[in-house]
Amino acid sequence: MTTPKEILKKYFGYSSFRNGQENIVNAAISGKDSLVLMPTGGGKSICYQVPALALPGCAIVISPLIALMNDQVLSLQANGIPAVAIHSNQDEYTNRENIRKASKGEIKLIYISPERLLADLDMLSSTIRVSLIAIDEAHCISQWGHDFRPVYTSLKCLKEKFPGTPIMALTATADRLTRSDIANALNLDDPFCWTGSFDRPNISLKVMNDPGKKQRLRIIASLIEKYHLDSGIVYCLSRKKTEAMHEAISDMGYRSVCYHAGLTAAQREDAQKAFVNGDVQVVCATIAFGMGIDKSNIRWVVHNNIPGNIESYYQEIGRAGRDGLPAEAIMFYNFGDIMLRRNFVDESGQKEINNEKLDFMQRFAEATVCRRRILLSYFSEEVTHDCGNCDNCRTPRRKFDGTIVAQKALSAVIRVRSQESVNTIIDILRASTRSEIILKGYHYLKTYGAGRDLTPSEWNSYILQMIQLGLLEVAYEDNFHLRPTPYGMKVVKGIERIELSTYEKPVFGTKSKKQKPEPEIILSSDEQLMAILKSLRKDIASSQNIAAYMVFSDATLAEMVKKRPVDIESFSQISGVGEVKLAKFGKDFIGIIRKFEGLKRSMPVGTSQKETLILFNSGMDPEKIAELKGVTVSTIYSHLLQWADEGKMNEFRRLLTQEQYNLVKKIFEKDSENAFRILADEYHLPSHIIRAAHAEQRIKRTSPID
């Protein structure tokens, strides 16, 4: 049997497994159930795809979304792996044909939804040799999970329906309570459990007190410009906010799409396809978007509103930087969003637990210590040092005596009899002449203009801190009006003094509205080559109707930039270049790199014999290899036969037919001394066919073709 590492290199282009993957793969191959907890982008799919290729039969992968299934299938097919999906968006003929192919042993992985699996359970169990069952997004089975789906609970029947078949449950977001619930709900038999580190150190974490709509848009614009060759996601709380954000970003001249549950299935599919294929820079979305998106060059994620729990936040930021390269996650924190979230919680079926989860999310947003330590502690992962890659680590907040600032704000709240919200209080402090302020007579208040020395953003930051510190409370039931607390009254009277964190102005680029950005960008040599490779990747992806990351990930392109491979042998050593992709895309990428390096685009005639073996092992036929290398077919056969003479190549069946082999064998047995001449003169066999058949007889003794 081919070893897991050989499968990993052949199909996925990786020389070694990531931490934990090999243990999980070996457990599945040995027939053991497993529970796998790995972060988004941690390589969960490899854990079941490799054993699926190693084991006889076909693996069933249960996945909750059609878009996720289709992406996975296309990615596998791009790697030369026979995989299919069965779902309602395909006609029934296609679904039945896929099942038929699987029953004949022509398919290695079937992706299917839990609903469809349960509907076709008897047929699948009776017609297909199932090697492994993988349940993706397994947190959906737990009543404590953040995305509980009742249909998942029916999967507990799988152990009974497929006795002896290993089951692998995989998730990227599960707290301790959810983990134990998953194993029990699926009736896993003494499962091998692997909890990988939930740390994604390449993602920079930042939470900003809401700086206002204009500032938020400028910050988002700066991210788009900074990562102008890549893409990002803006998550919004509602459909209305999503559409407004999409419109605002489009008005600034950027390519954006909108994605939420209120769109038709076709509209959502078009939006996702445009984003995955790189036709747009930004997708503005509700939480309905993103599950299973494997796009490798998402460089940033912005939360325009606070998520409802840490699991959702972690899952959503995890869509950035899946290739391990630097990425950014920014959350805008507005206390009013907490109120809206509380309303959602009150309407939910699990008010108590959801309130606790929201409380933790709020503490995370308001924290002044290392954010990553808070995040990882939620997933029961012990961390003994700060991360150095979050806002609180990079720029520890300075403190100042904020008593007078707080007294001004509290005084304004008291003088309007606690009948106004944050924005109106700020307007009073800054002496706004807005009509509402004048009509209500607020310009006669003693505190009118008392805070004109501070900007609206500064006041917003300080009032938010006062709410966090317990000096003010928000009357959610009364239009967000601010009220002083007993503690706040002590501060007003000078009984207590407080410290506030100094406001720090956000750093971002400027942007003129409705004007497409054309920043002057001076690229280094590496950046120039990266841009060229990304352009080639996009062209290839478009021609093959697949997403760009299915050609090569950004991490793979980055390694090409670093190592500059100019021949097949060195290109084959790039991480992420499997045998199939080497054969399909190697010539184009090597040619581009050679040209960039000032070399002749086509590879030199007569490059190494090792390259011939590499290409042949990748599945490329001798004629194609000869075309790629610029030599004759007979030269390629000579290379291969030399490897055969050295005992390093024995896959002869691709070089000749059964009839040719039988003929050569017969003539050599009859007259070995004159066999070459007889076969060439009387039977007109090319010399390489004769040599191949003879080499097989000599080396193998008995033919694998017989």
Solvent accessible surface area in square Angstrom, and as a share of the most:
residue,aa,sasa,rsa
1,M,163,0.73
2,T,67,0.39
3,T,63,0.37
4,P,21,0.13
5,K,97,0.41
6,E,94,0.42
7,I,5,0.02
8,L,3,0.01
9,K,60,0.25
10,K,68,0.29
11,Y,46,0.18
12,F,17,0.07
13,G,0,0.00
14,Y,82,0.31
15,S,84,0.54
16,S,74,0.48
17,F,26,0.11
18,R,125,0.46
19,N,127,0.65
20,G,4,0.04
21,Q,6,0.03
22,E,58,0.26
23,N,79,0.40
24,I,0,0.00
25,V,0,0.00
26,N,71,0.36
27,A,11,0.08
28,A,1,0.01
29,I,38,0.19
30,S,89,0.58
31,G,39,0.38
32,K,75,0.32
33,D,5,0.03
34,S,0,0.00
35,L,8,0.04
36,V,0,0.00
37,L,3,0.01
38,M,5,0.02
39,P,12,0.07
40,T,11,0.06
41,G,13,0.12
42,G,13,0.12
43,G,17,0.16
44,K,30,0.13
45,S,32,0.21
46,I,19,0.10
47,C,0,0.00
48,Y,3,0.01
49,Q,7,0.03
50,V,0,0.00
51,P,0,0.00
52,A,0,0.00
53,L,28,0.14
54,A,10,0.08
55,L,27,0.13
56,P,73,0.46
57,G,21,0.20
58,C,1,0.01
59,A,0,0.00
60,I,1,0.00
61,V,0,0.00
62,I,0,0.00
63,S,0,0.00
64,P,17,0.10
65,L,56,0.28
66,I,47,0.24
67,A,36,0.28
68,L,4,0.02
69,M,0,0.00
70,N,53,0.27
71,D,17,0.09
72,Q,26,0.12
73,V,12,0.07
74,L,67,0.33
75,S,23,0.15
76,L,3,0.02
77,Q,86,0.38
78,A,6,0.05
79,N,17,0.09
80,G,36,0.35
81,I,2,0.01
82,P,55,0.34
83,A,2,0.01
84,V,17,0.10
85,A,5,0.04
86,I,0,0.00
87,H,7,0.03
88,S,94,0.60
89,N,101,0.52
90,Q,48,0.21
91,D,88,0.45
92,E,84,0.38
93,Y,165,0.63
94,T,47,0.27
95,N,0,0.00
96,R,98,0.36
97,E,40,0.18
98,N,11,0.06
99,I,8,0.04
100,R,105,0.38
101,K,69,0.29
102,A,5,0.04
103,S,49,0.32
104,K,125,0.53
105,G,57,0.55
106,E,81,0.36
107,I,11,0.05
108,K,38,0.16
109,L,0,0.00
110,I,0,0.00
111,Y,1,0.00
112,I,0,0.00
113,S,16,0.10
114,P,2,0.01
115,E,98,0.44
116,R,38,0.14
117,L,1,0.00
118,L,53,0.26
119,A,81,0.62
120,D,12,0.06
121,L,20,0.10
122,D,98,0.51
123,M,64,0.29
124,L,0,0.00
125,S,38,0.24
126,S,90,0.58
127,T,65,0.38
128,I,11,0.05
129,R,166,0.60
130,V,20,0.12
131,S,12,0.08
132,L,0,0.00
133,I,1,0.01
134,A,0,0.00
135,I,0,0.00
136,D,13,0.07
137,E,15,0.07
138,A,0,0.00
139,H,0,0.00
140,C,0,0.00
141,I,4,0.02
142,S,0,0.00
143,Q,88,0.39
144,W,73,0.26
145,G,12,0.12
146,H,42,0.19
147,D,38,0.20
148,F,86,0.36
149,R,70,0.25
150,P,93,0.58
151,V,39,0.22
152,Y,0,0.00
153,T,53,0.31
154,S,46,0.30
155,L,0,0.00
156,K,116,0.49
157,C,45,0.27
158,L,0,0.00
159,K,46,0.19
160,E,146,0.65
161,K,79,0.34
162,F,13,0.05
163,P,106,0.66
164,G,75,0.72
165,T,15,0.09
166,P,9,0.06
167,I,1,0.00
168,M,1,0.00
169,A,0,0.00
170,L,0,0.00
171,T,1,0.00
172,A,5,0.04
173,T,1,0.01
174,A,1,0.01
175,D,22,0.11
176,R,167,0.61
177,L,83,0.41
178,T,2,0.01
179,R,35,0.13
180,S,62,0.40
181,D,31,0.16
182,I,0,0.00
183,A,19,0.15
184,N,109,0.56
185,A,28,0.22
186,L,1,0.00
187,N,84,0.43
188,L,18,0.09
189,D,99,0.51
190,D,106,0.55
191,P,29,0.18
192,F,55,0.23
193,C,75,0.45
194,W,54,0.19
195,T,66,0.39
196,G,9,0.09
197,S,60,0.39
198,F,2,0.01
199,D,43,0.22
200,R,25,0.09
201,P,86,0.54
202,N,28,0.14
203,I,1,0.00
204,S,18,0.12
205,L,1,0.00
206,K,63,0.27
207,V,14,0.08
208,M,21,0.09
209,N,38,0.20
210,D,16,0.08
211,P,15,0.09
212,G,30,0.29
213,K,125,0.53
214,K,165,0.70
215,Q,35,0.15
216,R,38,0.14
217,L,23,0.11
218,R,82,0.30
219,I,7,0.04
220,I,0,0.00
221,A,1,0.01
222,S,23,0.15
223,L,7,0.03
224,I,3,0.01
225,E,36,0.16
226,K,128,0.54
227,Y,36,0.14
228,H,63,0.28
229,L,78,0.39
230,D,19,0.10
231,S,3,0.02
232,G,0,0.00
233,I,0,0.00
234,V,0,0.00
235,Y,5,0.02
236,C,7,0.04
237,L,24,0.12
238,S,40,0.26
239,R,126,0.46
240,K,167,0.71
241,K,77,0.33
242,T,0,0.00
243,E,82,0.37
244,A,54,0.42
245,M,12,0.05
246,H,51,0.23
247,E,109,0.49
248,A,16,0.12
249,I,0,0.00
250,S,44,0.29
251,D,50,0.26
252,M,12,0.06
253,G,23,0.22
254,Y,10,0.04
255,R,108,0.39
256,S,14,0.09
257,V,24,0.14
258,C,18,0.11
259,Y,23,0.09
260,H,6,0.03
261,A,58,0.45
262,G,41,0.39
263,L,38,0.19
264,T,80,0.46
265,A,64,0.50
266,A,65,0.50
267,Q,92,0.41
268,R,65,0.24
269,E,110,0.50
270,D,95,0.49
271,A,9,0.07
272,Q,19,0.08
273,K,104,0.44
274,A,21,0.16
275,F,0,0.00
276,V,8,0.05
277,N,33,0.17
278,G,23,0.22
279,D,71,0.37
280,V,18,0.10
281,Q,21,0.10
282,V,0,0.00
283,V,0,0.00
284,C,0,0.00
285,A,0,0.00
286,T,15,0.09
287,I,115,0.58
288,A,46,0.36
289,F,1,0.00
290,G,5,0.05
291,M,22,0.10
292,G,18,0.18
293,I,4,0.02
294,D,46,0.24
295,K,4,0.02
296,S,8,0.05
297,N,15,0.08
298,I,0,0.00
299,R,13,0.05
300,W,2,0.01
301,V,0,0.00
302,V,0,0.00
303,H,4,0.02
304,N,13,0.07
305,N,12,0.06
306,I,0,0.00
307,P,3,0.02
308,G,21,0.20
309,N,22,0.12
310,I,0,0.00
311,E,2,0.01
312,S,16,0.10
313,Y,2,0.01
314,Y,4,0.01
315,Q,18,0.08
316,E,7,0.03
317,I,5,0.03
318,G,1,0.01
319,R,10,0.04
320,A,0,0.00
321,G,0,0.00
322,R,49,0.18
323,D,20,0.11
324,G,49,0.47
325,L,51,0.25
326,P,97,0.61
327,A,3,0.02
328,E,33,0.15
329,A,0,0.00
330,I,12,0.06
331,M,0,0.00
332,F,1,0.00
333,Y,0,0.00
334,N,58,0.30
335,F,24,0.10
336,G,21,0.20
337,D,9,0.05
338,I,1,0.01
339,M,13,0.06
340,L,56,0.28
341,R,36,0.13
342,R,50,0.18
343,N,62,0.32
344,F,97,0.40
345,V,14,0.08
346,D,79,0.41
347,E,145,0.65
348,S,41,0.27
349,G,84,0.81
350,Q,65,0.29
351,K,106,0.45
352,E,133,0.60
353,I,38,0.19
354,N,42,0.21
355,N,35,0.18
356,E,97,0.43
357,K,15,0.07
358,L,1,0.00
359,D,49,0.25
360,F,42,0.17
361,M,0,0.00
362,Q,31,0.14
363,R,137,0.50
364,F,0,0.00
365,A,5,0.04
366,E,44,0.20
367,A,17,0.13
368,T,74,0.43
369,V,95,0.55
370,C,5,0.03
371,R,6,0.02
372,R,9,0.03
373,R,90,0.33
374,I,32,0.16
375,L,6,0.03
376,L,5,0.02
377,S,65,0.42
378,Y,36,0.14
379,F,2,0.01
380,S,56,0.36
381,E,42,0.19
382,E,155,0.69
383,V,36,0.21
384,T,108,0.63
385,H,124,0.55
386,D,80,0.41
387,C,40,0.24
388,G,48,0.46
389,N,41,0.21
390,C,0,0.00
391,D,16,0.08
392,N,11,0.06
393,C,31,0.18
394,R,105,0.38
395,T,71,0.41
396,P,95,0.60
397,R,74,0.27
398,R,159,0.58
399,K,107,0.45
400,F,62,0.26
401,D,78,0.40
402,G,0,0.00
403,T,1,0.01
404,I,110,0.56
405,V,24,0.14
406,A,0,0.00
407,Q,48,0.22
408,K,59,0.25
409,A,0,0.00
410,L,0,0.00
411,S,22,0.14
412,A,0,0.00
413,V,1,0.01
414,I,64,0.32
415,R,103,0.37
416,V,8,0.04
417,R,195,0.71
418,S,22,0.14
419,Q,93,0.41
420,E,13,0.06
421,S,33,0.21
422,V,35,0.20
423,N,108,0.55
424,T,11,0.06
425,I,0,0.00
426,I,11,0.06
427,D,32,0.17
428,I,0,0.00
429,L,0,0.00
430,R,81,0.30
431,A,18,0.14
432,S,28,0.18
433,T,111,0.65
434,R,91,0.33
435,S,78,0.51
436,E,61,0.28
437,I,0,0.00
438,I,69,0.35
439,L,153,0.76
440,K,100,0.42
441,G,22,0.21
442,Y,26,0.10
443,H,52,0.23
444,Y,177,0.67
445,L,41,0.20
446,K,165,0.70
447,T,11,0.07
448,Y,47,0.18
449,G,8,0.08
450,A,37,0.29
451,G,0,0.00
452,R,151,0.55
453,D,108,0.56
454,L,30,0.15
455,T,65,0.38
456,P,71,0.45
457,S,20,0.13
458,E,38,0.17
459,W,1,0.00
460,N,34,0.17
461,S,4,0.03
462,Y,12,0.04
463,I,0,0.00
464,L,10,0.05
465,Q,15,0.07
466,M,0,0.00
467,I,14,0.07
468,Q,54,0.24
469,L,87,0.43
470,G,29,0.28
471,L,0,0.00
472,L,3,0.01
473,E,81,0.36
474,V,19,0.11
475,A,3,0.02
476,Y,77,0.29
477,E,135,0.61
478,D,42,0.22
479,N,113,0.58
480,F,76,0.32
481,H,24,0.11
482,L,0,0.00
483,R,83,0.30
484,P,32,0.20
485,T,20,0.12
486,P,112,0.70
487,Y,82,0.31
488,G,0,0.00
489,M,62,0.28
490,K,91,0.38
491,V,0,0.00
492,V,44,0.25
493,K,140,0.59
494,G,44,0.42
495,I,115,0.58
496,E,64,0.29
497,R,153,0.56
498,I,12,0.06
499,E,109,0.49
500,L,1,0.00
501,S,5,0.03
502,T,32,0.18
503,Y,43,0.16
504,E,72,0.32
505,K,151,0.64
506,P,16,0.10
507,V,144,0.83
508,F,34,0.14
509,G,32,0.30
510,T,104,0.61
511,K,37,0.16
512,S,64,0.41
513,K,144,0.61
514,K,149,0.63
515,Q,110,0.49
516,K,124,0.52
517,P,31,0.20
518,E,160,0.72
519,P,64,0.40
520,E,161,0.72
521,I,76,0.39
522,I,153,0.78
523,L,55,0.27
524,S,58,0.37
525,S,58,0.38
526,D,72,0.37
527,E,85,0.38
528,Q,80,0.36
529,L,0,0.00
530,M,30,0.13
531,A,25,0.19
532,I,68,0.34
533,L,0,0.00
534,K,23,0.10
535,S,60,0.39
536,L,26,0.13
537,R,8,0.03
538,K,78,0.33
539,D,92,0.48
540,I,17,0.09
541,A,4,0.03
542,S,78,0.50
543,S,94,0.60
544,Q,78,0.35
545,N,102,0.52
546,I,20,0.10
547,A,4,0.03
548,A,12,0.09
549,Y,20,0.08
550,M,5,0.02
551,V,0,0.00
552,F,2,0.01
553,S,27,0.17
554,D,1,0.01
555,A,35,0.27
556,T,6,0.04
557,L,0,0.00
558,A,32,0.25
559,E,35,0.16
560,M,0,0.00
561,V,10,0.06
562,K,165,0.70
563,K,117,0.50
564,R,51,0.19
565,P,3,0.02
566,V,41,0.24
567,D,45,0.23
568,I,1,0.01
569,E,56,0.25
570,S,43,0.28
571,F,0,0.00
572,S,9,0.06
573,Q,107,0.48
574,I,1,0.00
575,S,45,0.29
576,G,9,0.08
577,V,3,0.02
578,G,3,0.03
579,E,38,0.17
580,V,33,0.19
581,K,19,0.08
582,L,3,0.02
583,A,27,0.21
584,K,88,0.37
585,F,3,0.01
586,G,1,0.01
587,K,103,0.44
588,D,60,0.31
589,F,0,0.00
590,I,1,0.00
591,G,3,0.03
592,I,26,0.13
593,I,0,0.00
594,R,17,0.06
595,K,129,0.55
596,F,57,0.24
597,E,74,0.33
598,G,68,0.66
599,L,81,0.40
600,K,155,0.66
601,R,113,0.41
602,S,62,0.40
603,M,17,0.07
604,P,71,0.45
605,V,117,0.67
606,G,50,0.48
607,T,21,0.12
608,S,50,0.32
609,Q,64,0.28
610,K,92,0.39
611,E,3,0.02
612,T,0,0.00
613,L,23,0.11
614,I,29,0.15
615,L,0,0.00
616,F,0,0.00
617,N,62,0.32
618,S,11,0.07
619,G,52,0.50
620,M,18,0.08
621,D,65,0.34
622,P,4,0.02
623,E,94,0.42
624,K,110,0.47
625,I,0,0.00
626,A,5,0.04
627,E,112,0.50
628,L,18,0.09
629,K,1,0.00
630,G,46,0.45
631,V,27,0.15
632,T,85,0.49
633,V,48,0.27
634,S,61,0.40
635,T,46,0.27
636,I,0,0.00
637,Y,12,0.05
638,S,47,0.30
639,H,16,0.07
640,L,0,0.00
641,L,3,0.01
642,Q,78,0.35
643,W,37,0.13
644,A,0,0.00
645,D,83,0.43
646,E,92,0.41
647,G,54,0.52
648,K,128,0.54
649,M,7,0.03
650,N,79,0.41
651,E,73,0.33
652,F,1,0.00
653,R,131,0.48
654,R,80,0.29
655,L,7,0.04
656,L,11,0.06
657,T,72,0.42
658,Q,62,0.28
659,E,125,0.56
660,Q,46,0.20
661,Y,2,0.01
662,N,70,0.36
663,L,42,0.21
664,V,0,0.00
665,K,68,0.29
666,K,127,0.54
667,I,11,0.06
668,F,18,0.08
669,E,128,0.57
670,K,163,0.69
671,D,46,0.24
672,S,74,0.48
673,E,159,0.71
674,N,56,0.29
675,A,0,0.00
676,F,88,0.37
677,R,131,0.48
678,I,27,0.14
679,L,0,0.00
680,A,44,0.34
681,D,85,0.44
682,E,111,0.50
683,Y,97,0.37
684,H,147,0.66
685,L,21,0.11
686,P,60,0.38
687,S,72,0.47
688,H,35,0.16
689,I,11,0.06
690,I,2,0.01
691,R,89,0.32
692,A,0,0.00
693,A,0,0.00
694,H,50,0.22
695,A,3,0.02
696,E,0,0.00
697,Q,30,0.13
698,R,102,0.37
699,I,61,0.31
700,K,71,0.30
701,R,189,0.69
702,T,105,0.61
703,S,10,0.06
704,P,59,0.37
705,I,30,0.15
706,D,107,0.55
